[in-house]
């Protein structure tokens, strides 16, 4: 696996664990990571998040029910946070913030590396 592939997979697993920490106790929620695609289905028809690897562009692409599509890259090189190529915001922070907006009753996201 390429360095990008390893870094992207590591980030997707971290996002998976973080999302599970929020969604595991909510009925109707689902979290799945398969073939480089992370899907978060929120309960009560609140929408879905999708984050997937884009090897040709060396990016993670995201689709959110709040902010729509975005692209993230490790602009500082391997081991650095994934940042939105337009706004510079960090992927993990964006996901935590948007989950908190959509699920105010849930606990905060807990990421683990």
N, C-alpha and C positions, 0 to 999 in steps of 0.2 A: 504494500500500500504506500502511496506517495506521502510526503510530509503533509501536504494539504489534506489528504484523505484522513490521516491520523488526527490532525488538529481538528478537522470538522467533526469527525466521529466523537472525539473527546468532548467537544462542545455540545453536540446533540445529546450525548448521554447525560451531561451535567444539566441541560435543560429538561430532559426527561425526569431526572431525579427531583429537580426543583418543582416541576409541574405536579409530579406524583405527591409531593409533600402538601400541596394545596388541594388537589382534586380527589385524593384517595378516599376521603370521607363524604364526598358529595354524591348523592344518588343521581344517576344519569350521566355522570362524567366518564370520559374514557381517554386514556393516554396510550399511544402506541408509537414505537420506533421500529421501522421496518425498511430495509434497503435504502438507508440514508434519508428517510423521510419521517419527520416527527409530526404526529397529528394529535392535537388536543381538542377534544370535543367537550364543550362546556355544558353543564346541566341547564334544564329549563329553557332550551332554545336560545341560549345567549351567544351562540356562534361557535366557530372553530378557528384554531390557529394551525398553520402548517409552516414548518421550517424544513427546508431541504437543501442538500448539497448540490452545488452547481460547479462541477469539476472544471469545465472549460473556462469559466470566469474566475475560479478560485474564490467563490463567494458562497455564503449561506443566504438563501432567499426566503423571505417570510411573507406570510399572508395573515392579516389580523382583522377581526371584525371591528376593531376600533380605528386603526390607522391605515389599513389597507396593505398594499405591497411595499416591501422594502428590500434592500440588498445590504448585506453586511460582509465586511472583509477584515482581515487582520492587518491593518495598515502599518502597524509597528513591527510586523514580522511574527514568526512562530512564538507561541507562548503568551502573546499579548491579547487583550480583550478584542472581541469581534465588535466592530463599530459600523454604524450605518454610513454608507458611502456619501450620503447627502447631508445628513444632520450632524454626524459625529457621535450620536448617542450610542450607548452600549447595549448590545442585544439582551444581556441578562437583566439589566435595569429596565429596559423597555417591556420585557415580558412580565416582570414582577409588577410594574406599575399598571399595566393594562389588565392583568389578572385581578389586581386589587380593585380596579375600577368596576370590572364586570362581576366580581364576586366579593362584595364587601363583607359578606358573612364568613368568608374563609380565612384561614390563618395565612400569615406571610410566607412567601416563597423562601425555601431553604436550599441553597445550592451547595454541592459538595464536589470537590475535584478529585 
